[in-house]
């Protein structure tokens, strides 16, 4: 099997530190050797490749930016490059590591008690425990503040009621980070697998992220101890801080999928012979597609790198992350489309990775903030005007209320 050569049109590598290149190259080799040979089978079988978890843990990829508990304490550019390479393998694999690191280990590390950290960070880092993040609900995706899941204090316990949807790793998880409305606003809780009143079930019929487990969580009078709350959570902003960690990684991950599609199309175009014994790469139409891909990937690389440098300096803002996630995932989506066109009929079979990336990126395009929602976040930043909810007249509000009562 040939090694992935990377995509570097403007000497991007010269801007990386040695440890950043080492992290990327280590994960690149792991993806080539252990992910690529099995990922198509996992996609066909709709199976999360759990056999890779011990190696991922051995490489220190779970919670890689944490500098306690024997973890690497990598910088954010190195972490981003790790996400890039994992998503080159498969978006579902990057999602698995991203959830474990950014949405489970991060909130426990940032908002948890010392006891919670000591119990869960080592177990999650070693892969002995798997976590999930419960924020999105069946009726509330882009508007997490509308959540209906509640947590009521009852003596020395909290009682959870509600449901969460589209939860990565939900049925695999030993611990769930769950966000719920309380009398004091939105707070985070840790719910152990097997807690009475806590159920999980898998989402079936997916044509996207098939090598990833997606679940629904349910809570019916689910009683958890008082100390299951993440004590430093003080509102929805803490959940959004977790999402920003994940979205940052997605901005890099999208480039990985785009790079794999571009490289596949480039190599195919040089080998596919048509019209007088010439490779299709000699045609202007093909070259225009390849040029678009490498141009946009290159711009995305420098965007992601600057985000990482700002993050390491403590200067990265949420609108910057929105720009990176929105742009780079869109680039991945378009690269998958163009690569499929270059491959022709071969673009729809899994002998090549293009159709799998195309399907996966449809989920990445909308999760962790849709393309349009990130546009509104950027729009608010540059205009100072929030456009998430258009002003409603009394008549419009009345019609909404009538429709809600009718349903």
QUIDA-V774915 format. One record per run of one state. SS is the DSSP state (helix for helix, strand for strand, loop for the rest). FROM is the first residue (numbers start at 1). LEN is the number of residues. If there is no record, write none. Layout:
((SS	FROM	LEN) (SS	FROM	LEN))
This chain:
((loop	1	11) (helix	12	4) (loop	16	2) (helix	18	28) (loop	46	4) (helix	50	9) (loop	59	17) (helix	76	14) (loop	90	1) (helix	91	21) (loop	112	2) (helix	114	12) (loop	126	5) (strand	131	4) (loop	135	2) (strand	137	1) (loop	138	2) (strand	140	1) (loop	141	3) (helix	144	3) (loop	147	3) (strand	150	5) (loop	155	2) (strand	157	12) (loop	169	6) (strand	175	8) (loop	183	2) (strand	185	8) (loop	193	5) (strand	198	5) (loop	203	11) (strand	214	12) (helix	226	3) (strand	229	1) (loop	230	6) (helix	236	36) (loop	272	1) (strand	273	2) (loop	275	3) (strand	278	2) (helix	280	3) (loop	283	1) (helix	284	29) (loop	313	5) (helix	318	31) (loop	349	5) (helix	354	11) (loop	365	6) (helix	371	13) (loop	384	10) (helix	394	13) (loop	407	1))
